[in-house]
Amino acid sequence: MAQGSNKKFLTKRIRKGNKGYPIATISFYGPTNITASKLVCAVIAYDGADAEPMKKWFSTSDIRKSEKTIGEVLAFIEENEVKSVSMIDGIIGCPHEEGIDYPNGGSCPQCNYWKGRDRFTHELIH
């Protein structure tokens, strides 16, 4: 594929809107609101189903710019016969996982930007 074509194809899939289940959701996470170092794609088979399967990709640079990763996401979507694709604009939180990378109920010790911030608006809560 030509440079940029994976991103264009993904954008087309998203723009098609809701075509029913299964639905793939794509979210980005990063240490700040500037660079996404983690991409998560989850498939929801039917209304009320758990997000399964789920796959995660990681990068030391902005993963949103990786044609290779976007190609792998597209392959994951096709493998799971997804009809609809939804993607949240922007970065929605720290790439580290509560209860796995740091204790439940705490803030990530590595990503100070997100401490006391709303994941979606990025506004300080306190």
Chimera marker file (.cmm) of the C-alpha trace (Angstrom):
<marker_set name="trace">
<marker id="1" x="0.000" y="0.000" z="0.000" r="1" g="1" b="0" radius="0.5"/>
<marker id="2" x="1.098" y="3.543" z="-0.648" r="1" g="1" b="0" radius="0.5"/>
<marker id="3" x="2.255" y="5.740" z="2.224" r="1" g="1" b="0" radius="0.5"/>
<marker id="4" x="-0.788" y="7.058" z="4.079" r="1" g="1" b="0" radius="0.5"/>
<marker id="5" x="-3.248" y="4.625" z="2.519" r="1" g="1" b="0" radius="0.5"/>
<marker id="6" x="-3.821" y="2.630" z="5.733" r="1" g="1" b="0" radius="0.5"/>
<marker id="7" x="-4.842" y="5.804" z="7.562" r="1" g="1" b="0" radius="0.5"/>
<marker id="8" x="-7.098" y="6.829" z="4.668" r="1" g="1" b="0" radius="0.5"/>
<marker id="9" x="-8.749" y="3.413" z="4.596" r="1" g="1" b="0" radius="0.5"/>
<marker id="10" x="-9.300" y="3.483" z="8.369" r="1" g="1" b="0" radius="0.5"/>
<marker id="11" x="-10.791" y="6.989" z="8.116" r="1" g="1" b="0" radius="0.5"/>
<marker id="12" x="-13.205" y="5.741" z="5.433" r="1" g="1" b="0" radius="0.5"/>
<marker id="13" x="-14.275" y="2.835" z="7.658" r="1" g="1" b="0" radius="0.5"/>
<marker id="14" x="-14.956" y="5.249" z="10.534" r="1" g="1" b="0" radius="0.5"/>
<marker id="15" x="-16.890" y="7.685" z="8.336" r="1" g="1" b="0" radius="0.5"/>
<marker id="16" x="-19.272" y="4.934" z="7.223" r="1" g="1" b="0" radius="0.5"/>
<marker id="17" x="-20.849" y="5.219" z="10.659" r="1" g="1" b="0" radius="0.5"/>
<marker id="18" x="-22.840" y="2.589" z="12.492" r="1" g="1" b="0" radius="0.5"/>
<marker id="19" x="-23.415" y="-0.428" z="10.256" r="1" g="1" b="0" radius="0.5"/>
<marker id="20" x="-24.266" y="-2.724" z="13.155" r="1" g="1" b="0" radius="0.5"/>
<marker id="21" x="-22.353" y="-5.288" z="15.178" r="1" g="1" b="0" radius="0.5"/>
<marker id="22" x="-19.633" y="-6.293" z="15.606" r="1" g="1" b="0" radius="0.5"/>
<marker id="23" x="-18.210" y="-2.858" z="16.367" r="1" g="1" b="0" radius="0.5"/>
<marker id="24" x="-14.497" y="-2.102" z="16.755" r="1" g="1" b="0" radius="0.5"/>
<marker id="25" x="-13.482" y="0.703" z="19.093" r="1" g="1" b="0" radius="0.5"/>
<marker id="26" x="-10.097" y="2.393" z="18.798" r="1" g="1" b="0" radius="0.5"/>
<marker id="27" x="-8.590" y="4.451" z="21.619" r="1" g="1" b="0" radius="0.5"/>
<marker id="28" x="-5.247" y="6.187" z="22.124" r="1" g="1" b="0" radius="0.5"/>
<marker id="29" x="-3.307" y="6.637" z="25.365" r="1" g="1" b="0" radius="0.5"/>
<marker id="30" x="-0.132" y="8.532" z="26.181" r="1" g="1" b="0" radius="0.5"/>
<marker id="31" x="1.930" y="10.044" z="28.993" r="1" g="1" b="0" radius="0.5"/>
<marker id="32" x="0.541" y="13.488" z="28.032" r="1" g="1" b="0" radius="0.5"/>
<marker id="33" x="-2.115" y="14.800" z="25.661" r="1" g="1" b="0" radius="0.5"/>
<marker id="34" x="0.529" y="15.286" z="22.942" r="1" g="1" b="0" radius="0.5"/>
<marker id="35" x="2.014" y="11.868" z="22.090" r="1" g="1" b="0" radius="0.5"/>
<marker id="36" x="0.027" y="8.619" z="21.890" r="1" g="1" b="0" radius="0.5"/>
<marker id="37" x="2.241" y="5.701" z="22.892" r="1" g="1" b="0" radius="0.5"/>
<marker id="38" x="-0.521" y="3.076" z="23.123" r="1" g="1" b="0" radius="0.5"/>
<marker id="39" x="-3.383" y="2.087" z="20.829" r="1" g="1" b="0" radius="0.5"/>
<marker id="40" x="-6.166" y="-0.248" z="21.964" r="1" g="1" b="0" radius="0.5"/>
<marker id="41" x="-8.635" y="-1.829" z="19.570" r="1" g="1" b="0" radius="0.5"/>
<marker id="42" x="-11.497" y="-3.833" z="21.025" r="1" g="1" b="0" radius="0.5"/>
<marker id="43" x="-14.326" y="-5.666" z="19.314" r="1" g="1" b="0" radius="0.5"/>
<marker id="44" x="-17.847" y="-5.634" z="20.726" r="1" g="1" b="0" radius="0.5"/>
<marker id="45" x="-19.794" y="-8.532" z="19.203" r="1" g="1" b="0" radius="0.5"/>
<marker id="46" x="-23.313" y="-7.450" z="20.213" r="1" g="1" b="0" radius="0.5"/>
<marker id="47" x="-25.146" y="-4.921" z="22.365" r="1" g="1" b="0" radius="0.5"/>
<marker id="48" x="-24.113" y="-5.466" z="25.976" r="1" g="1" b="0" radius="0.5"/>
<marker id="49" x="-21.172" y="-7.764" z="25.153" r="1" g="1" b="0" radius="0.5"/>
<marker id="50" x="-17.782" y="-7.390" z="26.786" r="1" g="1" b="0" radius="0.5"/>
<marker id="51" x="-15.059" y="-5.820" z="24.652" r="1" g="1" b="0" radius="0.5"/>
<marker id="52" x="-13.462" y="-9.042" z="23.421" r="1" g="1" b="0" radius="0.5"/>
<marker id="53" x="-11.199" y="-9.681" z="21.641" r="1" g="1" b="0" radius="0.5"/>
<marker id="54" x="-8.955" y="-6.750" z="22.496" r="1" g="1" b="0" radius="0.5"/>
<marker id="55" x="-5.496" y="-6.006" z="21.162" r="1" g="1" b="0" radius="0.5"/>
<marker id="56" x="-2.931" y="-3.427" z="22.296" r="1" g="1" b="0" radius="0.5"/>
<marker id="57" x="-0.059" y="-1.813" z="20.417" r="1" g="1" b="0" radius="0.5"/>
<marker id="58" x="2.777" y="0.216" z="21.953" r="1" g="1" b="0" radius="0.5"/>
<marker id="59" x="5.316" y="2.659" z="20.533" r="1" g="1" b="0" radius="0.5"/>
<marker id="60" x="8.081" y="4.970" z="21.714" r="1" g="1" b="0" radius="0.5"/>
<marker id="61" x="6.928" y="7.560" z="19.149" r="1" g="1" b="0" radius="0.5"/>
<marker id="62" x="3.414" y="8.761" z="18.289" r="1" g="1" b="0" radius="0.5"/>
<marker id="63" x="1.601" y="5.553" z="17.354" r="1" g="1" b="0" radius="0.5"/>
<marker id="64" x="-1.078" y="7.494" z="15.463" r="1" g="1" b="0" radius="0.5"/>
<marker id="65" x="1.529" y="8.180" z="12.767" r="1" g="1" b="0" radius="0.5"/>
<marker id="66" x="2.544" y="4.540" z="12.300" r="1" g="1" b="0" radius="0.5"/>
<marker id="67" x="1.304" y="3.140" z="8.987" r="1" g="1" b="0" radius="0.5"/>
<marker id="68" x="2.505" y="-0.300" z="10.076" r="1" g="1" b="0" radius="0.5"/>
<marker id="69" x="0.441" y="-0.225" z="13.272" r="1" g="1" b="0" radius="0.5"/>
<marker id="70" x="-2.641" y="1.144" z="11.491" r="1" g="1" b="0" radius="0.5"/>
<marker id="71" x="-2.258" y="-1.696" z="8.967" r="1" g="1" b="0" radius="0.5"/>
<marker id="72" x="-2.165" y="-4.224" z="11.814" r="1" g="1" b="0" radius="0.5"/>
<marker id="73" x="-5.280" y="-2.629" z="13.336" r="1" g="1" b="0" radius="0.5"/>
<marker id="74" x="-7.057" y="-2.906" z="9.990" r="1" g="1" b="0" radius="0.5"/>
<marker id="75" x="-6.059" y="-6.579" z="9.745" r="1" g="1" b="0" radius="0.5"/>
<marker id="76" x="-7.400" y="-7.178" z="13.294" r="1" g="1" b="0" radius="0.5"/>
<marker id="77" x="-10.675" y="-5.482" z="12.315" r="1" g="1" b="0" radius="0.5"/>
<marker id="78" x="-10.991" y="-7.640" z="9.187" r="1" g="1" b="0" radius="0.5"/>
<marker id="79" x="-10.109" y="-10.865" z="11.052" r="1" g="1" b="0" radius="0.5"/>
<marker id="80" x="-12.984" y="-10.162" z="13.434" r="1" g="1" b="0" radius="0.5"/>
<marker id="81" x="-15.463" y="-9.351" z="10.638" r="1" g="1" b="0" radius="0.5"/>
<marker id="82" x="-16.218" y="-5.924" z="12.088" r="1" g="1" b="0" radius="0.5"/>
<marker id="83" x="-19.099" y="-4.018" z="10.493" r="1" g="1" b="0" radius="0.5"/>
<marker id="84" x="-18.641" y="-0.654" z="12.279" r="1" g="1" b="0" radius="0.5"/>
<marker id="85" x="-15.552" y="1.210" z="13.490" r="1" g="1" b="0" radius="0.5"/>
<marker id="86" x="-15.550" y="3.898" z="16.169" r="1" g="1" b="0" radius="0.5"/>
<marker id="87" x="-12.506" y="5.937" z="17.164" r="1" g="1" b="0" radius="0.5"/>
<marker id="88" x="-12.185" y="8.508" z="19.940" r="1" g="1" b="0" radius="0.5"/>
<marker id="89" x="-10.395" y="11.645" z="18.803" r="1" g="1" b="0" radius="0.5"/>
<marker id="90" x="-7.368" y="12.533" z="20.855" r="1" g="1" b="0" radius="0.5"/>
<marker id="91" x="-5.613" y="10.822" z="23.734" r="1" g="1" b="0" radius="0.5"/>
<marker id="92" x="-7.852" y="9.645" z="26.575" r="1" g="1" b="0" radius="0.5"/>
<marker id="93" x="-5.447" y="8.906" z="29.376" r="1" g="1" b="0" radius="0.5"/>
<marker id="94" x="-2.289" y="7.327" z="30.628" r="1" g="1" b="0" radius="0.5"/>
<marker id="95" x="-0.956" y="4.226" z="28.808" r="1" g="1" b="0" radius="0.5"/>
<marker id="96" x="-0.344" y="2.441" z="32.106" r="1" g="1" b="0" radius="0.5"/>
<marker id="97" x="-3.096" y="0.294" z="33.611" r="1" g="1" b="0" radius="0.5"/>
<marker id="98" x="-4.518" y="0.774" z="37.075" r="1" g="1" b="0" radius="0.5"/>
<marker id="99" x="-4.195" y="-2.401" z="39.101" r="1" g="1" b="0" radius="0.5"/>
<marker id="100" x="-1.527" y="-3.749" z="36.753" r="1" g="1" b="0" radius="0.5"/>
<marker id="101" x="1.125" y="-1.043" z="36.405" r="1" g="1" b="0" radius="0.5"/>
<marker id="102" x="0.224" y="0.829" z="39.605" r="1" g="1" b="0" radius="0.5"/>
<marker id="103" x="-2.159" y="0.218" z="42.559" r="1" g="1" b="0" radius="0.5"/>
<marker id="104" x="-5.937" y="0.544" z="42.219" r="1" g="1" b="0" radius="0.5"/>
<marker id="105" x="-7.286" y="3.904" z="43.313" r="1" g="1" b="0" radius="0.5"/>
<marker id="106" x="-4.012" y="5.721" z="42.772" r="1" g="1" b="0" radius="0.5"/>
<marker id="107" x="-2.501" y="7.859" z="40.063" r="1" g="1" b="0" radius="0.5"/>
<marker id="108" x="0.168" y="6.632" z="37.711" r="1" g="1" b="0" radius="0.5"/>
<marker id="109" x="3.554" y="7.580" z="39.145" r="1" g="1" b="0" radius="0.5"/>
<marker id="110" x="4.997" y="7.830" z="35.610" r="1" g="1" b="0" radius="0.5"/>
<marker id="111" x="2.399" y="10.099" z="33.983" r="1" g="1" b="0" radius="0.5"/>
<marker id="112" x="2.018" y="13.219" z="36.091" r="1" g="1" b="0" radius="0.5"/>
<marker id="113" x="0.136" y="15.028" z="33.321" r="1" g="1" b="0" radius="0.5"/>
<marker id="114" x="-2.985" y="12.903" z="33.954" r="1" g="1" b="0" radius="0.5"/>
<marker id="115" x="-3.006" y="13.284" z="37.741" r="1" g="1" b="0" radius="0.5"/>
<marker id="116" x="-6.248" y="15.056" z="38.638" r="1" g="1" b="0" radius="0.5"/>
<marker id="117" x="-7.332" y="15.467" z="34.994" r="1" g="1" b="0" radius="0.5"/>
<marker id="118" x="-10.471" y="14.454" z="33.197" r="1" g="1" b="0" radius="0.5"/>
<marker id="119" x="-9.510" y="11.836" z="30.584" r="1" g="1" b="0" radius="0.5"/>
<marker id="120" x="-11.776" y="13.298" z="27.909" r="1" g="1" b="0" radius="0.5"/>
<marker id="121" x="-11.649" y="17.081" z="28.418" r="1" g="1" b="0" radius="0.5"/>
<marker id="122" x="-8.090" y="17.147" z="29.864" r="1" g="1" b="0" radius="0.5"/>
<marker id="123" x="-9.345" y="19.769" z="32.361" r="1" g="1" b="0" radius="0.5"/>
<marker id="124" x="-7.972" y="19.702" z="35.899" r="1" g="1" b="0" radius="0.5"/>
<marker id="125" x="-10.607" y="18.239" z="38.209" r="1" g="1" b="0" radius="0.5"/>
<marker id="126" x="-9.227" y="19.559" z="41.508" r="1" g="1" b="0" radius="0.5"/>
<link id1="1" id2="2" r="1" g="1" b="0" radius="0.2"/>
<link id1="2" id2="3" r="1" g="1" b="0" radius="0.2"/>
<link id1="3" id2="4" r="1" g="1" b="0" radius="0.2"/>
<link id1="4" id2="5" r="1" g="1" b="0" radius="0.2"/>
<link id1="5" id2="6" r="1" g="1" b="0" radius="0.2"/>
<link id1="6" id2="7" r="1" g="1" b="0" radius="0.2"/>
<link id1="7" id2="8" r="1" g="1" b="0" radius="0.2"/>
<link id1="8" id2="9" r="1" g="1" b="0" radius="0.2"/>
<link id1="9" id2="10" r="1" g="1" b="0" radius="0.2"/>
<link id1="10" id2="11" r="1" g="1" b="0" radius="0.2"/>
<link id1="11" id2="12" r="1" g="1" b="0" radius="0.2"/>
<link id1="12" id2="13" r="1" g="1" b="0" radius="0.2"/>
<link id1="13" id2="14" r="1" g="1" b="0" radius="0.2"/>
<link id1="14" id2="15" r="1" g="1" b="0" radius="0.2"/>
<link id1="15" id2="16" r="1" g="1" b="0" radius="0.2"/>
<link id1="16" id2="17" r="1" g="1" b="0" radius="0.2"/>
<link id1="17" id2="18" r="1" g="1" b="0" radius="0.2"/>
<link id1="18" id2="19" r="1" g="1" b="0" radius="0.2"/>
<link id1="19" id2="20" r="1" g="1" b="0" radius="0.2"/>
<link id1="20" id2="21" r="1" g="1" b="0" radius="0.2"/>
<link id1="21" id2="22" r="1" g="1" b="0" radius="0.2"/>
<link id1="22" id2="23" r="1" g="1" b="0" radius="0.2"/>
<link id1="23" id2="24" r="1" g="1" b="0" radius="0.2"/>
<link id1="24" id2="25" r="1" g="1" b="0" radius="0.2"/>
<link id1="25" id2="26" r="1" g="1" b="0" radius="0.2"/>
<link id1="26" id2="27" r="1" g="1" b="0" radius="0.2"/>
<link id1="27" id2="28" r="1" g="1" b="0" radius="0.2"/>
<link id1="28" id2="29" r="1" g="1" b="0" radius="0.2"/>
<link id1="29" id2="30" r="1" g="1" b="0" radius="0.2"/>
<link id1="30" id2="31" r="1" g="1" b="0" radius="0.2"/>
<link id1="31" id2="32" r="1" g="1" b="0" radius="0.2"/>
<link id1="32" id2="33" r="1" g="1" b="0" radius="0.2"/>
<link id1="33" id2="34" r="1" g="1" b="0" radius="0.2"/>
<link id1="34" id2="35" r="1" g="1" b="0" radius="0.2"/>
<link id1="35" id2="36" r="1" g="1" b="0" radius="0.2"/>
<link id1="36" id2="37" r="1" g="1" b="0" radius="0.2"/>
<link id1="37" id2="38" r="1" g="1" b="0" radius="0.2"/>
<link id1="38" id2="39" r="1" g="1" b="0" radius="0.2"/>
<link id1="39" id2="40" r="1" g="1" b="0" radius="0.2"/>
<link id1="40" id2="41" r="1" g="1" b="0" radius="0.2"/>
<link id1="41" id2="42" r="1" g="1" b="0" radius="0.2"/>
<link id1="42" id2="43" r="1" g="1" b="0" radius="0.2"/>
<link id1="43" id2="44" r="1" g="1" b="0" radius="0.2"/>
<link id1="44" id2="45" r="1" g="1" b="0" radius="0.2"/>
<link id1="45" id2="46" r="1" g="1" b="0" radius="0.2"/>
<link id1="46" id2="47" r="1" g="1" b="0" radius="0.2"/>
<link id1="47" id2="48" r="1" g="1" b="0" radius="0.2"/>
<link id1="48" id2="49" r="1" g="1" b="0" radius="0.2"/>
<link id1="49" id2="50" r="1" g="1" b="0" radius="0.2"/>
<link id1="50" id2="51" r="1" g="1" b="0" radius="0.2"/>
<link id1="51" id2="52" r="1" g="1" b="0" radius="0.2"/>
<link id1="52" id2="53" r="1" g="1" b="0" radius="0.2"/>
<link id1="53" id2="54" r="1" g="1" b="0" radius="0.2"/>
<link id1="54" id2="55" r="1" g="1" b="0" radius="0.2"/>
<link id1="55" id2="56" r="1" g="1" b="0" radius="0.2"/>
<link id1="56" id2="57" r="1" g="1" b="0" radius="0.2"/>
<link id1="57" id2="58" r="1" g="1" b="0" radius="0.2"/>
<link id1="58" id2="59" r="1" g="1" b="0" radius="0.2"/>
<link id1="59" id2="60" r="1" g="1" b="0" radius="0.2"/>
<link id1="60" id2="61" r="1" g="1" b="0" radius="0.2"/>
<link id1="61" id2="62" r="1" g="1" b="0" radius="0.2"/>
<link id1="62" id2="63" r="1" g="1" b="0" radius="0.2"/>
<link id1="63" id2="64" r="1" g="1" b="0" radius="0.2"/>
<link id1="64" id2="65" r="1" g="1" b="0" radius="0.2"/>
<link id1="65" id2="66" r="1" g="1" b="0" radius="0.2"/>
<link id1="66" id2="67" r="1" g="1" b="0" radius="0.2"/>
<link id1="67" id2="68" r="1" g="1" b="0" radius="0.2"/>
<link id1="68" id2="69" r="1" g="1" b="0" radius="0.2"/>
<link id1="69" id2="70" r="1" g="1" b="0" radius="0.2"/>
<link id1="70" id2="71" r="1" g="1" b="0" radius="0.2"/>
<link id1="71" id2="72" r="1" g="1" b="0" radius="0.2"/>
<link id1="72" id2="73" r="1" g="1" b="0" radius="0.2"/>
<link id1="73" id2="74" r="1" g="1" b="0" radius="0.2"/>
<link id1="74" id2="75" r="1" g="1" b="0" radius="0.2"/>
<link id1="75" id2="76" r="1" g="1" b="0" radius="0.2"/>
<link id1="76" id2="77" r="1" g="1" b="0" radius="0.2"/>
<link id1="77" id2="78" r="1" g="1" b="0" radius="0.2"/>
<link id1="78" id2="79" r="1" g="1" b="0" radius="0.2"/>
<link id1="79" id2="80" r="1" g="1" b="0" radius="0.2"/>
<link id1="80" id2="81" r="1" g="1" b="0" radius="0.2"/>
<link id1="81" id2="82" r="1" g="1" b="0" radius="0.2"/>
<link id1="82" id2="83" r="1" g="1" b="0" radius="0.2"/>
<link id1="83" id2="84" r="1" g="1" b="0" radius="0.2"/>
<link id1="84" id2="85" r="1" g="1" b="0" radius="0.2"/>
<link id1="85" id2="86" r="1" g="1" b="0" radius="0.2"/>
<link id1="86" id2="87" r="1" g="1" b="0" radius="0.2"/>
<link id1="87" id2="88" r="1" g="1" b="0" radius="0.2"/>
<link id1="88" id2="89" r="1" g="1" b="0" radius="0.2"/>
<link id1="89" id2="90" r="1" g="1" b="0" radius="0.2"/>
<link id1="90" id2="91" r="1" g="1" b="0" radius="0.2"/>
<link id1="91" id2="92" r="1" g="1" b="0" radius="0.2"/>
<link id1="92" id2="93" r="1" g="1" b="0" radius="0.2"/>
<link id1="93" id2="94" r="1" g="1" b="0" radius="0.2"/>
<link id1="94" id2="95" r="1" g="1" b="0" radius="0.2"/>
<link id1="95" id2="96" r="1" g="1" b="0" radius="0.2"/>
<link id1="96" id2="97" r="1" g="1" b="0" radius="0.2"/>
<link id1="97" id2="98" r="1" g="1" b="0" radius="0.2"/>
<link id1="98" id2="99" r="1" g="1" b="0" radius="0.2"/>
<link id1="99" id2="100" r="1" g="1" b="0" radius="0.2"/>
<link id1="100" id2="101" r="1" g="1" b="0" radius="0.2"/>
<link id1="101" id2="102" r="1" g="1" b="0" radius="0.2"/>
<link id1="102" id2="103" r="1" g="1" b="0" radius="0.2"/>
<link id1="103" id2="104" r="1" g="1" b="0" radius="0.2"/>
<link id1="104" id2="105" r="1" g="1" b="0" radius="0.2"/>
<link id1="105" id2="106" r="1" g="1" b="0" radius="0.2"/>
<link id1="106" id2="107" r="1" g="1" b="0" radius="0.2"/>
<link id1="107" id2="108" r="1" g="1" b="0" radius="0.2"/>
<link id1="108" id2="109" r="1" g="1" b="0" radius="0.2"/>
<link id1="109" id2="110" r="1" g="1" b="0" radius="0.2"/>
<link id1="110" id2="111" r="1" g="1" b="0" radius="0.2"/>
<link id1="111" id2="112" r="1" g="1" b="0" radius="0.2"/>
<link id1="112" id2="113" r="1" g="1" b="0" radius="0.2"/>
<link id1="113" id2="114" r="1" g="1" b="0" radius="0.2"/>
<link id1="114" id2="115" r="1" g="1" b="0" radius="0.2"/>
<link id1="115" id2="116" r="1" g="1" b="0" radius="0.2"/>
<link id1="116" id2="117" r="1" g="1" b="0" radius="0.2"/>
<link id1="117" id2="118" r="1" g="1" b="0" radius="0.2"/>
<link id1="118" id2="119" r="1" g="1" b="0" radius="0.2"/>
<link id1="119" id2="120" r="1" g="1" b="0" radius="0.2"/>
<link id1="120" id2="121" r="1" g="1" b="0" radius="0.2"/>
<link id1="121" id2="122" r="1" g="1" b="0" radius="0.2"/>
<link id1="122" id2="123" r="1" g="1" b="0" radius="0.2"/>
<link id1="123" id2="124" r="1" g="1" b="0" radius="0.2"/>
<link id1="124" id2="125" r="1" g="1" b="0" radius="0.2"/>
<link id1="125" id2="126" r="1" g="1" b="0" radius="0.2"/>
</marker_set>
